[in-house]
Amino acid sequence: MTQDDDFLTGRIARIPVPDHDADWERLTTQARIAMTRAYVPYSDYPVGAAALLEDGSVISGCNVENASYGLTLCAECTMIGALQMAGGGKIVAFTCVNRQGEYITPCGRCRQLLLEFSAETMHVRTAQGATTLDALLPQSFGPRDLEINNMETR
């Protein structure tokens, strides 16, 4: 299997993850590579996203626009699709970048999508530095809430 094959299946590389400390430089590089594959004929605003999984592998995605703007997929959406197609996993670190390679913050919809696949603690690299998904999406509703509700009704 070649590196291109790995890219196409979604799994990019394995990164040693001592105590889930993210190698932000390497993760950002993968987001920048993904950004070059964005389909953005309308906005000309490419975005790349990359996530580090609990097993040390990296998954990435890019935004894909549509003439019907509401159907446009954010980079986080295609990344989550690639994650699921590659067998799933939990995200411990995430970043996304624009054409200039600058860190950008996920929109509200994507924050909720990331929550669905996040590890107990997930770090997000922003222009202001690393933070947690909980800080970006306070008082969120997600899978843990449904598990608690399901357990209480049994």
C-alpha positions, 0 to 999 in steps of 0.5 A: 500500500502506498502513501497515496492509497493511505490518503484515499482510504482516509488513514494518513499516518500513525503518530506516536501519541504520548498521553494524547499530546498532539503533534500540531505541526504534523497534524497541520501539515495533513490539513494543508495537504487535504486543503489542496484537494478542496472543490471550491468553484464558487467561493474559492475558499478551500479548507482542509481538516485533520484529526488525530485518533486515539490509535495514533492515526490521522484522518483528513478531509476538505470542503466540497461545494455545491451549486446549491450552496446549502448542500456544501460539505465543510471539511469536517464533514468529509473528514468524518465521512472518511473516518467512518469509512476507514473503520471509525475511531475517536478524535483526540485532536483536531485542526482546520486551515484555510488557503493561507495555512491559517488556523480557522475554527469550526462552525457550530454545525461542525462542532456538533459533528465533531462532538459525536466522534470525540474522545472524552477530551478532545483538543482543537487547534485555533488561531489563539492556540489549543483549546478543548472541544468542550470550551468551543461547544459549552453545555453541548448535547451529545451521545453521552446525554443519550446514554445517560437518558437510556440508562435512567429509563431501563 
